[in-house]
Amino acid sequence: MTHDAVFYLVLAVAVTILGLSKGGFAGIGMVSTPLVAAFSDPLTAAGLMLPVMMVQDPVAVFLYRRSFDRSLLRRMLPGAVLGVALAYVFAASVPEWSVQAVLGVLSLGFALWQLAILRRGVPDLPPVPRFDRVLGLLSGAGSGFSSAIAHAGSPPFQIYVMPRHLPKEVYVGTSVMFFAATNVMKVPSFAALGLFRSDLLALSVLYMPLAVFSSWLGVRLVRYVDVQRFNVIITLILLLIGLSLLWQSAADLSAWWHR
């Protein structure tokens, strides 16, 4: 695998953004995988980012080991298994432009969702106890699928969990536990797709110190930076990246169709 200097710079920016998200700038980490995918391909981008994320997960799990909702995890994690499996079947059986198109759609959807939240807050959906387990399963599946394709499982998770108005620490802890478990679930499918090649792993390891440093930096910057304004800027960038990915996938589809 060979890349130019621009790709390595973009990867550094993506890892830094991911680290800042772990350090307190919640929500901005979604931009990382689409950003790298715009300069490589979706599966390579996902394969590069997963080891970096898994290095950060144990610290977060330790910090929130006593602050999470077990009942929500019991409802959502079986769905996450299903979602990750569906993502593997999809990625293994369709052309690259299809994965790129789905990544573009997920990027656009997440960006619009984030802008709506920043403007109006999370919609307060009425409780439906009769279907709660089904909704938990479906939300987990949606999170698992989008997380496996783009490391972007937050919207389905938020739709199901945030209207419950959990205490902030419990909400964050539940999110940490859910996505740490989901990241572990991805390992077999990523290995089957050949995304743990030695060259990709070596590149991920190279950027891990930057990930740790940027997480530490995020903890400190979050006290001084207007997080909401920063999130708006990152979300608008994600919107543009989503449009770019859709444009690239359309061009690749056209070339594939005319072969």
C-alpha positions as CSV (number, residue, x, y, z in Angstrom):
1,M,0.0,0.0,0.0
2,T,1.4,3.3,-1.0
3,H,0.0,6.8,-0.3
4,D,1.2,10.3,-0.8
5,A,2.0,13.0,1.8
6,V,-1.6,14.4,1.6
7,F,-3.1,11.0,2.7
8,Y,-0.8,10.8,5.8
9,L,-1.7,14.4,6.7
10,V,-5.4,13.6,6.3
11,L,-5.0,10.5,8.5
12,A,-3.3,12.6,11.2
13,V,-6.2,15.0,11.1
14,A,-8.7,12.2,11.3
15,V,-7.0,10.5,14.3
16,T,-6.7,13.9,16.0
17,I,-10.5,14.5,15.6
18,L,-11.2,11.0,16.9
19,G,-9.0,11.6,19.9
20,L,-10.7,15.0,20.6
21,S,-14.1,13.2,20.5
22,K,-12.9,10.8,23.1
23,G,-11.6,13.7,25.2
24,G,-14.9,15.5,25.4
25,F,-15.9,16.8,22.0
26,A,-18.7,14.2,21.7
27,G,-20.1,13.5,18.2
28,I,-17.2,14.8,16.1
29,G,-15.5,11.4,15.8
30,M,-18.0,10.4,13.0
31,V,-16.0,12.6,10.5
32,S,-12.8,10.5,10.9
33,T,-13.6,7.4,8.8
34,P,-15.4,9.3,5.9
35,L,-12.5,11.8,5.8
36,V,-9.9,9.0,5.4
37,A,-12.3,7.2,2.9
38,A,-12.4,10.3,0.7
39,F,-8.6,9.9,0.1
40,S,-8.5,6.0,0.0
41,D,-11.5,3.7,0.1
42,P,-14.2,2.9,2.7
43,L,-12.9,-0.4,3.8
44,T,-9.3,0.7,4.1
45,A,-10.4,3.7,6.1
46,A,-12.5,1.5,8.5
47,G,-9.6,-0.9,8.9
48,L,-7.2,1.9,9.8
49,M,-9.4,3.5,12.4
50,L,-10.6,0.4,14.3
51,P,-7.3,-0.4,16.0
52,V,-6.9,3.2,17.0
53,M,-10.4,3.2,18.5
54,M,-9.8,-0.1,20.4
55,V,-6.7,1.3,22.0
56,Q,-8.8,4.2,23.4
57,D,-11.7,2.0,24.5
58,P,-10.2,0.3,27.6
59,V,-9.5,3.6,29.3
60,A,-13.0,4.8,28.8
61,V,-14.5,1.5,29.9
62,F,-12.4,1.6,33.1
63,L,-13.5,5.2,33.8
64,Y,-17.2,4.4,33.4
65,R,-17.2,0.8,34.8
66,R,-19.7,1.8,37.5
67,S,-21.9,4.2,35.5
68,F,-24.0,2.5,32.8
69,D,-27.4,1.1,32.3
70,R,-27.2,-2.7,32.0
71,S,-30.8,-3.2,30.9
72,L,-30.3,-1.0,27.9
73,L,-27.2,-2.9,26.9
74,R,-29.1,-6.2,27.2
75,R,-31.7,-4.9,24.8
76,M,-29.3,-3.4,22.2
77,L,-26.2,-5.6,22.1
78,P,-28.0,-8.6,20.4
79,G,-29.1,-6.2,17.7
80,A,-25.6,-4.9,17.3
81,V,-24.4,-8.5,16.6
82,L,-27.0,-8.7,13.9
83,G,-26.0,-5.3,12.4
84,V,-22.3,-6.1,12.3
85,A,-23.0,-9.4,10.6
86,L,-25.2,-7.7,8.0
87,A,-22.5,-5.1,7.4
88,Y,-20.0,-7.9,6.7
89,V,-22.3,-9.7,4.3
90,F,-23.0,-6.3,2.5
91,A,-19.3,-5.3,2.3
92,A,-18.2,-8.8,1.2
93,S,-20.7,-9.1,-1.6
94,V,-21.0,-5.7,-3.4
95,P,-18.7,-3.5,-5.4
96,E,-16.6,-0.9,-3.7
97,W,-18.7,2.0,-5.1
98,S,-21.7,0.5,-3.2
99,V,-19.9,0.7,0.1
100,Q,-18.8,4.2,-0.8
101,A,-22.4,5.2,-1.5
102,V,-23.6,3.8,1.8
103,L,-20.8,5.6,3.6
104,G,-21.8,8.8,1.9
105,V,-25.5,8.4,2.8
106,L,-24.6,7.6,6.4
107,S,-22.3,10.7,6.5
108,L,-25.1,13.0,5.2
109,G,-27.7,11.4,7.5
110,F,-25.4,11.8,10.6
111,A,-24.5,15.4,9.7
112,L,-28.2,16.4,9.2
113,W,-29.1,14.6,12.5
114,Q,-26.4,16.4,14.4
115,L,-27.4,19.8,13.0
116,A,-31.0,19.0,14.0
117,I,-29.9,18.1,17.5
118,L,-27.8,21.2,17.8
119,R,-30.7,23.3,16.7
120,R,-33.7,21.7,18.5
121,G,-32.3,19.0,20.8
122,V,-33.1,15.3,20.6
123,P,-36.8,14.6,19.9
124,D,-38.6,13.5,23.0
125,L,-40.2,10.3,21.7
126,P,-43.1,8.9,23.7
127,P,-42.4,5.6,25.5
128,V,-43.8,2.5,24.0
129,P,-43.2,-0.2,26.6
130,R,-45.0,-2.9,24.5
131,F,-42.4,-2.6,21.8
132,D,-39.4,-1.5,23.8
133,R,-37.4,-4.7,23.3
134,V,-38.1,-4.7,19.6
135,L,-37.0,-1.0,19.3
136,G,-33.9,-1.8,21.3
137,L,-33.0,-4.7,19.0
138,L,-33.6,-2.5,15.9
139,S,-31.6,0.4,17.3
140,G,-28.8,-1.9,18.2
141,A,-28.9,-3.4,14.7
142,G,-28.8,0.1,13.1
143,S,-25.9,1.1,15.3
144,G,-24.0,-2.1,14.6
145,F,-24.4,-1.8,10.9
146,S,-23.5,1.9,10.6
147,S,-20.6,1.4,13.1
148,A,-19.2,-1.5,11.1
149,I,-19.4,0.4,7.8
150,A,-18.4,3.9,9.0
151,H,-17.7,3.7,12.7
152,A,-20.8,5.9,12.9
153,G,-23.3,4.1,15.1
154,S,-24.4,7.1,17.2
155,P,-27.7,8.2,15.6
156,P,-29.6,5.0,16.1
157,F,-28.1,4.7,19.6
158,Q,-29.2,8.3,20.4
159,I,-32.7,7.9,19.0
160,Y,-33.3,5.0,21.4
161,V,-31.4,6.1,24.5
162,M,-31.4,9.9,24.8
163,P,-35.2,10.4,25.2
164,R,-34.9,8.4,28.4
165,H,-33.1,11.3,30.0
166,L,-30.5,9.3,31.8
167,P,-28.1,11.1,34.1
168,K,-25.2,12.4,31.9
169,E,-22.6,10.1,33.4
170,V,-24.8,7.0,33.0
171,Y,-25.6,8.0,29.4
172,V,-22.0,8.5,28.5
173,G,-21.0,5.2,30.3
174,T,-23.7,3.3,28.5
175,S,-22.5,4.7,25.2
176,V,-18.9,3.8,26.0
177,M,-19.8,0.2,27.0
178,F,-22.0,-0.3,23.9
179,F,-19.5,0.9,21.4
180,A,-16.6,-0.7,23.0
181,A,-18.4,-4.1,22.8
182,T,-19.4,-3.3,19.2
183,N,-15.8,-2.6,18.3
184,V,-14.9,-6.0,19.6
185,M,-17.7,-7.6,17.5
186,K,-16.2,-6.0,14.4
187,V,-12.8,-7.8,14.7
188,P,-13.8,-11.2,13.1
189,S,-15.6,-9.6,10.2
190,F,-12.8,-7.1,9.6
191,A,-10.3,-9.9,9.7
192,A,-12.4,-11.9,7.2
193,L,-12.4,-8.9,4.9
194,G,-8.6,-8.7,5.0
195,L,-8.5,-5.3,6.9
196,F,-5.9,-6.4,9.4
197,R,-3.1,-6.6,6.9
198,S,0.4,-5.9,8.3
199,D,0.8,-2.7,6.4
200,L,-2.6,-1.3,7.7
201,L,-1.8,-2.4,11.2
202,A,1.6,-0.8,11.1
203,L,0.1,2.5,10.0
204,S,-2.5,2.3,12.7
205,V,0.1,1.7,15.4
206,L,2.1,4.6,14.0
207,Y,-0.7,7.0,14.8
208,M,-1.8,5.6,18.2
209,P,0.4,8.0,20.2
210,L,-1.3,10.9,18.4
211,A,-4.7,9.4,19.3
212,V,-3.7,9.2,23.0
213,F,-2.3,12.7,22.9
214,S,-5.3,14.2,21.2
215,S,-7.6,12.5,23.7
216,W,-5.6,14.1,26.5
217,L,-5.7,17.4,24.6
218,G,-9.5,17.2,24.2
219,V,-10.0,16.8,28.0
220,R,-8.2,20.2,28.4
221,L,-9.5,22.1,25.4
222,V,-13.1,21.2,26.2
223,R,-13.0,23.7,29.1
224,Y,-12.0,26.6,26.9
225,V,-13.5,26.0,23.5
226,D,-17.1,26.6,22.5
227,V,-17.9,22.9,21.9
228,Q,-21.3,23.5,20.2
229,R,-19.7,25.9,17.7
230,F,-16.8,23.5,17.1
231,N,-19.3,20.7,16.5
232,V,-21.2,22.8,13.9
233,I,-18.0,23.3,12.0
234,I,-17.1,19.6,12.0
235,T,-20.6,18.6,11.1
236,L,-20.6,21.0,8.1
237,I,-17.3,19.4,7.0
238,L,-18.9,16.0,7.4
239,L,-21.8,17.2,5.2
240,L,-19.3,18.2,2.4
241,I,-17.4,14.9,2.8
242,G,-20.7,12.9,2.5
243,L,-21.5,14.8,-0.8
244,S,-18.0,14.1,-2.0
245,L,-18.3,10.4,-1.3
246,L,-21.6,10.2,-3.1
247,W,-20.1,12.0,-6.1
248,Q,-17.2,9.6,-6.2
249,S,-19.4,6.6,-5.9
250,A,-21.6,7.9,-8.8
251,A,-18.4,8.3,-10.9
252,D,-17.2,4.8,-10.0
253,L,-20.7,3.4,-10.8
254,S,-20.6,5.1,-14.2
255,A,-17.2,3.6,-14.9
256,W,-18.3,0.2,-13.7
257,W,-21.5,0.3,-15.8
258,H,-19.6,1.2,-19.0
259,R,-17.0,-1.5,-18.7
